[in-house]
Amino acid sequence: MRVLGIDPGTVRMGYAVLESGPQPEAGDYGVVALPTSMPLEQRLYQLHTHILNMIHIFHPDVIAVEEPFVGRGERQFIGPAIAVGQAQALVFIGAASQNLPVFRYSPAQIKLAVVNYGAATKEQMQQIIAATLKLPEIPETDAADALSVGLCHLIQSEAASALDREIRPGQER
């Protein structure tokens, strides 16, 4: 399975392409960075174009996206969460235009799947992702987030597949 992992944002969007296997591999990863001086509608258009290009270049089977997080009573995070939601919508539209399934994961789900600790720091996640995927260097934060969401999907899919094999009705044990 090939997963396109996306850490959405309207200024910096992390992306990662992961391949399943006994040892998951990162085929490509990085960050699409746009200037904050660019009008929002232009950034959204550019990001949409990048998403479509990634789909056509990498031919993913699925797209995994990190959900925005807004804590209780933290009004200062509402603006950034809306921006992430706008970027996330571009991913959904791009995926739908190519009939690709989209899987959404919360930051806590990603941390639990990847490091088995829901309160891991960004730095811990970067180091663990680099070690797990045998990367030559520690990826920058947004790329590490995209790698994490892609790896989370591979882990979740593998677990679901194992459960499906184990619990299949009418199957001899």
N, C-alpha and C positions, 0 to 999 in steps of 0.2 A: 504494500500500500504506500502511496506517495501522498503526503500531507503538506499543504501549504498553511503554515502557521502565521497568524497576523496579530500584531500588537497595534491596535488602531490608534491613530492620533491625527490631528489636522496640521501639525507642523512636523512631527517625526512619527513615521510609521515603520515599525519593525516588521521584517518578514523572514521566514525560514522555510526551506524545503527539506523535509525529512523522509527517509525511506525506512520502512519496517524491515525487520529481519532479526536474527538472533542477537545482533548488536545493531541497534538503530544508527543510521548515518545521517549527517547533515550534508545535503548536496550543495546548498547555497544558503546564505543568510546575510542580512545587512539591514540598513536603515535608509528609507526614502526621506530625505530632509528637504523641507521647503522653507523659504524665507518668511518670517512673520510679517514682513512688509507687503507680501503678496496678498491681495484681497482674498477673503475666505472662499468666495465662490470659485476663484481661480485655483486655489489650493485643492479644493474638493474635486474639481475637474481633473487636475493633474494626478491626484491620488487614484481617482477612478480609472484613468488611463493606465497608470502603473499596475493596478490590480488586474485589468484585462490583459496587459502584456505579460504579467507573471503567469496567469492562467494559460496563455498560449505558448509561452516558452517552456514552463515546467510540467504541464499536463498533469496537475494533481488529481487524485481520486476524490479527495475531500478537502474542505477548508475548515480549519479550526481557528476560532477567534476568541480573544480575551474579552470578557464582559467588563463594562465600566464599574468601578466601585465608588459608592458614595456612602460614607459612614453616617450614622444617626447624628443629627444636630450639627453637622459639619457643612454649613451653608457655603463656606468658601470653596468647596469642591464641586458645587453644582455646575458652575460654568465649565470647568474642565470636563466634567462628566457628560455634559451636553455635546461638547466638541468631540469627545471620544465616540459618543452615540452617532454623531454625524458621519464620522469616519467609518464606523462599524456598518452603517447603512450602505455605504459605498461598496463594502465587501459583500454584503448580502445581495445587492443589485448585480454586481459582477458575477457572483456565483450563480444566481438565478438565471442570468442571461446565458450561462453555459451549462445549465442543468446539473450543477455540482451541489452535493449536500453540504450544509454548513453545520458545524457543531460549536456550541458556545460554552465556555468554561469561566467560572468565577476565579478571581485570584486565589482564593482559599482552596478551591478544587485543584488548581494547577500546582500549588505548593504541596498539597497533600500527596498528589500522584507522583510528583517528581522527586521530592525530598522527604516525604512522609512527616512533614512538620508545617502546619498551617501558618505559623508566624515567622517563617524564614525571611531574612532580610534580602534586599536586592543583591547585595554583595555575595551572600551565601548562595543564592540562586545562580548567579553568574559563574561562580567557581564550580558548583556541582554540575551545571550544564556543560561547562568546558571539559570536566573530567569524564562525565558520563558519555559524551559524544566524541571524546578523544580529539578535541579541537586543538589547533596549534597555539592558540592564545585565548585569553578570556574575552568573550565578545562584549561589546558595549551594551548598556542596559536595555535599550529597545530591541536590539537583535536577540539578546538573551531571553527577553520576555517572549518573543516570537518563537524561539527555539523551545522554550518551556511549554508554551501552549500546544505546539506541534507534538512534542514528546508526551505531554499529558494525553493527547488524543490517542497516540499509539498505545500507551499503557492502558487506557480505558477500553480501547477496542480489543486488545489482547485479552483483558480480563473478561469482557463480555463474550468473546468467542470461546474462551475456556469454559465459562459457565454454560453457554449454549451447548457445547459438546457434552458436558457433564450431566445436564438436566434434560436432554432431548427426550420427549415422550416416546414410549414404545421401544426404546433402544435397550439392548441387553447390556448389563454391566459386567 
